[in-house]
């Protein structure tokens, strides 16, 4: 693996999950693997779990991690090739990325879509330009369309939480939110669960909230949340804005919020969310503070997902 941008960079998901769980049992077992190496973590938007978990993972492997908030700590970057830079951007990625490639051994990039132009967002211009010009491995810390470290974490969490000798039923259900959010987590979770192939996967959302079929193909899709939740083993709750008429909120029906009453439809399902979560909008307090919630364990597994990916890159 040279870069880590999507599930397409992984040949064997189960092997990567196994490595992550080994690190969870023994975090410092490869504490010299990254000795003398540096990772630069570049954030074009805010982060808490992704930033901290990746720093911890790098340190567990003996790497030095340096965080840089682009646009706050330094110049705003232009990403379009052949741009006439007479606006607010002061530095082009073609000039910045090669220098970062000399400073670091690995780059982690966190970007976010503007939700204004679908073609631009789904081109993944920002992260692709760093890959093109930096000359070193690039790890996505979330991009305009995908969040692969989160999705690897989600598979790890499902794997370690389910011990029955059968495929679990995993449901991704849309939830209301106070603002329009990108499709990144939903796209990525769908992509990874479909590629993993070891779950019966159902996606539930209101009409007009269909995701890009290149991520959801293989899943059962329904607009009936109750039908989706029937006999579920895991329920993943996430809001996203519209994809076809891009970046809009058509429905914000509070009836889609996850509650204990809805859990009665499941097989005592474990409840997941990538965080941060809008309490009593997306998920009720009774769920988040109850015995079915595994969101804390899920977020804690972010360290082991990042450590498994970094070790794969360092070993290769």
VOPAGU-2260 file (C-alpha; in pm, 1 decimal, decimal comma):
REM VOPAGU-2260
SITE   aa  ch    i         X         Y         Z
SITE  UNK   A    0       0,0       0,0       0,0
SITE  UNK   A    1     147,4     335,4    -105,8
SITE  UNK   A    2    -147,0     564,8     -32,1
SITE  UNK   A    3    -458,3     518,2     181,3
SITE  UNK   A    4    -749,9     699,1      21,4
SITE  UNK   A    5   -1024,7     437,4      -3,8
SITE  UNK   A    6   -1098,6      66,8      35,8
SITE  UNK   A    7    -949,4      26,0    -311,2
SITE  UNK   A    8    -603,9      64,4    -155,9
SITE  UNK   A    9    -660,0    -246,6      59,2
SITE  UNK   A   10    -627,0    -598,6     -79,9
SITE  UNK   A   11    -731,4    -782,3     238,0
SITE  UNK   A   12    -957,8    -598,5     482,7
SITE  UNK   A   13    -959,6    -885,3     733,6
SITE  UNK   A   14    -579,6    -889,3     748,5
SITE  UNK   A   15    -575,4    -515,7     822,8
SITE  UNK   A   16    -845,6    -558,6    1087,6
SITE  UNK   A   17    -644,6    -839,0    1245,8
SITE  UNK   A   18    -335,3    -618,9    1259,2
SITE  UNK   A   19    -534,8    -337,1    1419,7
SITE  UNK   A   20    -667,3    -568,8    1690,2
SITE  UNK   A   21    -314,8    -696,0    1753,9
SITE  UNK   A   22    -207,7    -335,9    1815,0
SITE  UNK   A   23    -501,5    -294,0    2048,8
SITE  UNK   A   24    -369,8    -588,6    2252,8
SITE  UNK   A   25      -9,9    -466,7    2236,5
SITE  UNK   A   26      15,5    -100,9    2125,4
SITE  UNK   A   27     396,0     -81,2    2137,5
SITE  UNK   A   28     483,3    -410,4    1970,2
SITE  UNK   A   29     626,4    -220,6    1668,7
SITE  UNK   A   30     750,2      81,2    1862,6
SITE  UNK   A   31    1069,0     105,8    1653,4
SITE  UNK   A   32     905,3      61,3    1310,7
SITE  UNK   A   33     876,3     436,0    1252,1
SITE  UNK   A   34    1192,4     539,9    1432,7
SITE  UNK   A   35    1348,1     838,9    1255,7
SITE  UNK   A   36    1035,8     895,4    1044,3
SITE  UNK   A   37     798,5    1194,6    1043,5
SITE  UNK   A   38     432,9    1224,2     951,4
SITE  UNK   A   39     284,2    1561,0     866,1
SITE  UNK   A   40     -84,5    1597,6     949,5
SITE  UNK   A   41    -241,1    1875,2     741,8
SITE  UNK   A   42    -590,0    1992,5     835,7
SITE  UNK   A   43    -799,3    2208,7     606,4
SITE  UNK   A   44   -1094,6    2171,7     845,1
SITE  UNK   A   45   -1135,8    2096,5    1217,2
SITE  UNK   A   46   -1080,4    1757,3    1375,0
SITE  UNK   A   47   -1061,1    1600,3    1717,7
SITE  UNK   A   48   -1068,8    1216,7    1701,9
SITE  UNK   A   49    -892,6    1190,1    1365,5
SITE  UNK   A   50    -615,3    1426,1    1468,2
SITE  UNK   A   51    -550,4    1283,4    1813,8
SITE  UNK   A   52    -585,4     915,8    1722,1
SITE  UNK   A   53    -345,4     950,6    1428,6
SITE  UNK   A   54     -90,6    1130,8    1645,0
SITE  UNK   A   55    -111,8     856,1    1907,9
SITE  UNK   A   56     -86,8     583,4    1643,0
SITE  UNK   A   57     224,4     745,1    1494,9
SITE  UNK   A   58     385,9     778,1    1836,9
SITE  UNK   A   59     310,1     412,7    1915,1
SITE  UNK   A   60     516,7     325,6    1607,7
SITE  UNK   A   61     801,8     557,7    1703,8
SITE  UNK   A   62     717,8     829,3    1450,1
SITE  UNK   A   63     720,9    1202,4    1511,5
SITE  UNK   A   64     386,5    1362,2    1424,1
SITE  UNK   A   65     364,4    1730,4    1331,2
SITE  UNK   A   66      24,1    1898,7    1294,9
SITE  UNK   A   67     -34,1    2193,9    1063,2
SITE  UNK   A   68    -366,4    2376,6    1024,8
SITE  UNK   A   69    -364,0    2499,7     665,4
SITE  UNK   A   70    -506,2    2849,8     626,3
SITE  UNK   A   71    -475,9    2922,9     999,4
SITE  UNK   A   72    -110,8    2850,0    1072,9
SITE  UNK   A   73       3,8    2925,0     718,0
SITE  UNK   A   74     -95,8    3050,1     373,9
SITE  UNK   A   75    -420,9    2961,0     201,7
SITE  UNK   A   76    -341,0    2713,9     -76,4
SITE  UNK   A   77    -450,4    2722,2    -439,7
SITE  UNK   A   78    -522,8    2377,2    -588,4
SITE  UNK   A   79    -629,5    2447,1    -946,6
SITE  UNK   A   80    -355,7    2399,1   -1204,7
SITE  UNK   A   81    -292,5    2702,9   -1427,2
SITE  UNK   A   82    -481,8    2925,2   -1184,2
SITE  UNK   A   83    -432,4    3301,2   -1206,1
SITE  UNK   A   84    -361,0    3365,0    -839,5
SITE  UNK   A   85    -505,0    3713,8    -804,8
SITE  UNK   A   86    -748,6    3616,7    -528,2
SITE  UNK   A   87    -719,3    3514,7    -165,3
SITE  UNK   A   88    -486,0    3214,5    -207,5
SITE  UNK   A   89    -117,2    3291,4    -156,1
SITE  UNK   A   90      58,6    2962,9    -233,1
SITE  UNK   A   91       4,7    2691,5    -491,9
SITE  UNK   A   92      -0,9    2324,0    -399,8
SITE  UNK   A   93     260,3    2264,0    -674,3
SITE  UNK   A   94     503,4    2472,1    -468,3
SITE  UNK   A   95     398,5    2361,0    -120,0
SITE  UNK   A   96     356,0    1984,7    -167,5
SITE  UNK   A   97     711,4    1900,7    -289,9
SITE  UNK   A   98     856,3    2084,0       8,7
SITE  UNK   A   99     631,5    1889,7     244,6
SITE  UNK   A  100     748,2    1577,2      65,0
SITE  UNK   A  101    1102,7    1668,1     167,4
SITE  UNK   A  102    1007,8    1750,0     525,6
SITE  UNK   A  103     804,7    1434,1     590,5
SITE  UNK   A  104     798,8    1062,6     513,9
SITE  UNK   A  105     418,1    1039,0     514,1
SITE  UNK   A  106     146,0    1302,7     474,2
SITE  UNK   A  107    -201,7    1288,6     624,6
SITE  UNK   A  108    -452,7    1524,7     461,2
SITE  UNK   A  109    -793,2    1629,8     598,5
SITE  UNK   A  110   -1020,7    1814,7     356,5
SITE  UNK   A  111   -1392,8    1888,2     346,9
SITE  UNK   A  112   -1638,8    1948,1      62,0
SITE  UNK   A  113   -1798,4    2287,1       7,4
SITE  UNK   A  114   -2126,6    2117,1     -94,5
SITE  UNK   A  115   -2170,8    2368,9    -375,0
SITE  UNK   A  116   -2036,6    2192,0    -682,8
SITE  UNK   A  117   -2069,2    1813,4    -694,0
SITE  UNK   A  118   -1827,0    1772,5    -985,0
SITE  UNK   A  119   -1555,0    1964,7    -802,4
SITE  UNK   A  120   -1608,0    1787,6    -470,5
SITE  UNK   A  121   -1621,8    1440,6    -622,6
SITE  UNK   A  122   -1307,0    1502,5    -826,1
SITE  UNK   A  123   -1115,7    1492,4    -492,5
SITE  UNK   A  124    -891,3    1765,6    -631,6
SITE  UNK   A  125    -728,8    1865,0    -301,0
SITE  UNK   A  126    -606,4    1523,6    -193,6
SITE  UNK   A  127    -521,7    1417,5    -550,3
SITE  UNK   A  128    -300,5    1723,6    -594,7
SITE  UNK   A  129    -103,9    1635,3    -282,0
SITE  UNK   A  130     -60,0    1279,7    -411,8
SITE  UNK   A  131      52,3    1416,9    -748,3
SITE  UNK   A  132     309,4    1667,7    -618,6
SITE  UNK   A  133     430,2    1552,1    -274,2
SITE  UNK   A  134     610,8    1237,5    -388,3
SITE  UNK   A  135     550,4    1051,9     -58,6
SITE  UNK   A  136     265,6     831,5      70,9
SITE  UNK   A  137     -57,9    1018,0     145,2
SITE  UNK   A  138    -320,9     909,2     397,0
SITE  UNK   A  139    -673,0    1048,3     384,5
SITE  UNK   A  140    -781,5    1186,1     721,1
SITE  UNK   A  141   -1117,8    1249,6     549,6
SITE  UNK   A  142   -1174,7    1385,9     204,0
SITE  UNK   A  143   -1461,0    1543,4      10,6
SITE  UNK   A  144   -1626,1    1206,6     -53,6
SITE  UNK   A  145   -1472,5     942,7     177,3
SITE  UNK   A  146   -1345,9     883,3     531,7
SITE  UNK   A  147   -1147,9     557,1     508,0
SITE  UNK   A  148    -987,9     562,4     854,6
SITE  UNK   A  149   -1334,7     593,3    1006,3
SITE  UNK   A  150   -1467,3     308,3     792,7
SITE  UNK   A  151   -1178,7      78,0     878,4
SITE  UNK   A  152   -1251,1     159,5    1243,1
SITE  UNK   A  153   -1615,0      68,9    1189,9
SITE  UNK   A  154   -1528,3    -271,9    1045,1
SITE  UNK   A  155   -1287,1    -334,0    1334,8
SITE  UNK   A  156   -1561,2    -245,9    1583,6
SITE  UNK   A  157   -1817,7    -472,7    1418,3
SITE  UNK   A  158   -1567,1    -758,3    1395,8
SITE  UNK   A  159   -1469,5    -746,3    1762,4
SITE  UNK   A  160   -1827,8    -691,9    1884,8
SITE  UNK   A  161   -1993,6    -979,7    1698,6
SITE  UNK   A  162   -1913,2   -1335,5    1801,9
SITE  UNK   A  163   -2195,8   -1535,9    1645,4
SITE  UNK   A  164   -2117,7   -1780,7    1366,3
SITE  UNK   A  165   -2316,8   -1602,0    1097,0
SITE  UNK   A  166   -2317,4   -1277,1     903,1
SITE  UNK   A  167   -2441,4    -983,7    1110,1
SITE  UNK   A  168   -2715,5    -761,4     973,0
SITE  UNK   A  169   -2572,9    -409,5     953,1
SITE  UNK   A  170   -2801,8    -112,1     893,0
SITE  UNK   A  171   -2688,8     235,6     791,7
SITE  UNK   A  172   -2974,8     473,0     866,5
SITE  UNK   A  173   -3006,9     840,3     783,7
SITE  UNK   A  174   -3088,3    1077,2    1070,4
SITE  UNK   A  175   -3196,5    1442,1    1087,4
SITE  UNK   A  176   -2946,2    1722,4    1142,7
SITE  UNK   A  177   -2947,0    2098,3    1185,7
SITE  UNK   A  178   -2734,1    2164,0     877,0
SITE  UNK   A  179   -2637,8    2004,8     546,6
SITE  UNK   A  180   -2357,0    1752,3     591,7
SITE  UNK   A  181   -2146,0    1578,3     324,9
SITE  UNK   A  182   -2190,1    1219,3     215,9
SITE  UNK   A  183   -1831,0    1121,7     311,2
SITE  UNK   A  184   -1897,0     889,5     606,5
SITE  UNK   A  185   -2203,5     726,5     449,2
SITE  UNK   A  186   -2022,8     677,4     116,5
SITE  UNK   A  187   -1717,5     533,8     285,5
SITE  UNK   A  188   -1903,8     304,6     524,6
SITE  UNK   A  189   -2103,9     166,8     231,6
SITE  UNK   A  190   -1791,5     114,3      23,0
SITE  UNK   A  191   -1607,5     -69,9     300,7
SITE  UNK   A  192   -1897,1    -288,8     417,2
SITE  UNK   A  193   -1973,5    -391,0      59,3
SITE  UNK   A  194   -1609,5    -474,1     -10,9
SITE  UNK   A  195   -1572,2    -657,7     320,5
SITE  UNK   A  196   -1860,4    -881,7     219,2
SITE  UNK   A  197   -1914,7   -1031,8     563,5
SITE  UNK   A  198   -2240,7    -858,3     657,5
SITE  UNK   A  199   -2598,0    -838,9     532,5
SITE  UNK   A  200   -2601,9    -468,0     456,4
SITE  UNK   A  201   -2909,9    -244,4     445,0
SITE  UNK   A  202   -2924,7     133,6     389,0
SITE  UNK   A  203   -3231,3     327,2     498,7
SITE  UNK   A  204   -3305,8     691,9     418,9
SITE  UNK   A  205   -3592,2     920,0     314,6
SITE  UNK   A  206   -3670,2     963,2     -53,5
SITE  UNK   A  207   -3427,0    1189,0    -241,9
SITE  UNK   A  208   -3132,5    1096,8     -17,5
SITE  UNK   A  209   -2985,9     830,0    -244,3
SITE  UNK   A  210   -2607,7     810,6    -238,3
SITE  UNK   A  211   -2379,9     759,9    -537,4
SITE  UNK   A  212   -2440,9     403,5    -657,8
SITE  UNK   A  213   -2067,9     343,8    -702,1
SITE  UNK   A  214   -2051,4     326,5    -321,4
SITE  UNK   A  215   -2383,1     158,2    -239,5
SITE  UNK   A  216   -2407,0    -110,2    -510,8
SITE  UNK   A  217   -2457,3    -444,2    -334,6
SITE  UNK   A  218   -2655,6    -306,1     -41,8
SITE  UNK   A  219   -3030,9    -336,1       7,7
SITE  UNK   A  220   -3181,5      13,9       5,1
SITE  UNK   A  221   -3517,8     108,0     155,3
SITE  UNK   A  222   -3709,0     422,0     251,1
SITE  UNK   A  223   -3878,5     232,4     533,6
SITE  UNK   A  224   -3664,6     267,2     845,4
SITE  UNK   A  225   -3870,3      21,2    1051,7
SITE  UNK   A  226   -3836,0    -241,3     781,1
SITE  UNK   A  227   -3460,4    -185,6     769,2
SITE  UNK   A  228   -3418,9    -213,1    1145,6
SITE  UNK   A  229   -3599,9    -547,1    1171,3
SITE  UNK   A  230   -3358,0    -804,4    1321,9
SITE  UNK   A  231   -3057,0    -573,2    1283,9
SITE  UNK   A  232   -2740,7    -658,0    1478,4
SITE  UNK   A  233   -2573,7    -318,6    1424,3
SITE  UNK   A  234   -2730,2      19,3    1352,9
SITE  UNK   A  235   -2503,7     294,1    1219,3
SITE  UNK   A  236   -2663,7     637,7    1244,9
SITE  UNK   A  237   -2547,3     921,4    1018,6
SITE  UNK   A  238   -2688,2    1227,5     849,7
SITE  UNK   A  239   -2600,7    1327,6     495,0
SITE  UNK   A  240   -2731,5    1587,4     251,3
SITE  UNK   A  241   -2873,6    1511,5     -91,6
SITE  UNK   A  242   -2646,2    1380,2    -365,2
SITE  UNK   A  243   -2848,5    1419,5    -685,9
SITE  UNK   A  244   -2962,6    1777,3    -617,1
SITE  UNK   A  245   -2635,4    1829,8    -444,3
SITE  UNK   A  246   -2584,1    1942,1     -86,0
SITE  UNK   A  247   -2943,8    2014,9      12,3
SITE  UNK   A  248   -3178,6    1928,1     297,7
SITE  UNK   A  249   -3515,6    1810,7     165,2
SITE  UNK   A  250   -3639,6    1630,2     473,6
SITE  UNK   A  251   -3554,6    1683,6     837,0
SITE  UNK   A  252   -3827,1    1465,2     984,3
SITE  UNK   A  253   -3756,5    1410,5    1357,5
SITE  UNK   A  254   -3930,5    1073,3    1325,6
SITE  UNK   A  255   -3602,0     942,9    1177,5
SITE  UNK   A  256   -3415,3    1003,2    1506,1
SITE  UNK   A  257   -3295,0     679,5    1666,5
SITE  UNK   A  258   -3473,3     589,9    1992,2
SITE  UNK   A  259   -3504,8     293,6    2227,2
SITE  UNK   A  260   -3851,2     224,6    2086,8
SITE  UNK   A  261   -3694,3     160,1    1747,2
SITE  UNK   A  262   -3433,4     -67,6    1903,4
SITE  UNK   A  263   -3717,4    -304,8    1991,9
SITE  UNK   A  264   -3734,0    -388,6    1620,0
SITE  UNK   A  265   -3373,6    -511,4    1621,9
SITE  UNK   A  266   -3189,7    -807,5    1772,4
SITE  UNK   A  267   -3076,6    -590,9    2063,8
SITE  UNK   A  268   -2857,1    -413,3    1811,3
SITE  UNK   A  269   -2537,5    -230,5    1891,4
SITE  UNK   A  270   -2562,8     137,0    1798,5
SITE  UNK   A  271   -2278,0     317,1    1619,0
SITE  UNK   A  272   -2205,7     678,9    1523,2
SITE  UNK   A  273   -1883,4     837,1    1397,2
SITE  UNK   A  274   -1914,1    1143,7    1629,3
SITE  UNK   A  275   -1961,7    1428,1    1690,6
SITE  UNK   A  276   -2332,8    1358,4    1737,7
SITE  UNK   A  277   -2624,6    1597,0    1783,2
SITE  UNK   A  278   -2796,9    1450,6    2088,2
SITE  UNK   A  279   -3174,4    1428,0    2069,5
SITE  UNK   A  280   -3162,8    1526,2    1702,8
SITE  UNK   A  281   -2981,8    1231,1    1542,3
SITE  UNK   A  282   -2986,2     996,6    1842,4
SITE  UNK   A  283   -3168,6    1016,1    2173,5
SITE  UNK   A  284   -2990,2    1041,2    2508,1
SITE  UNK   A  285   -3142,4     708,7    2611,8
SITE  UNK   A  286   -2958,7     537,7    2326,2
SITE  UNK   A  287   -2624,5     714,2    2362,7
SITE  UNK   A  288   -2613,4     664,5    2739,3
SITE  UNK   A  289   -2760,7     314,5    2730,3
SITE  UNK   A  290   -2611,4     -35,3    2706,9
SITE  UNK   A  291   -2656,0     -67,6    2329,7
SITE  UNK   A  292   -2429,8     224,5    2244,4
SITE  UNK   A  293   -2076,8     133,7    2138,0
SITE  UNK   A  294   -1982,1     480,4    2013,8
SITE  UNK   A  295   -1708,4     524,4    2275,7
SITE  UNK   A  296   -1549,6     189,2    2191,4
SITE  UNK   A  297   -1586,8     272,6    1823,8
SITE  UNK   A  298   -1410,0     608,2    1859,9
SITE  UNK   A  299   -1137,8     451,2    2074,1
SITE  UNK   A  300   -1063,6     206,4    1793,4
SITE  UNK   A  301    -960,1     496,7    1572,9
SITE  UNK   A  302    -607,4     465,9    1717,2
SITE  UNK   A  303    -571,0     103,2    1609,7
SITE  UNK   A  304    -709,4     166,3    1262,3
SITE  UNK   A  305    -458,3     446,7    1205,7
SITE  UNK   A  306    -175,1     239,0    1351,6
SITE  UNK   A  307    -252,5     -55,0    1124,5
SITE  UNK   A  308    -254,8     169,3     816,1
SITE  UNK   A  309      65,6     352,3     912,6
SITE  UNK   A  310     245,5      25,5     981,5
SITE  UNK   A  311     138,4    -112,1     644,3
SITE  UNK   A  312     279,8     193,5     470,6
SITE  UNK   A  313     603,2     186,9     672,2
SITE  UNK   A  314     660,9    -183,5     612,7
SITE  UNK   A  315     619,4    -137,5     238,0
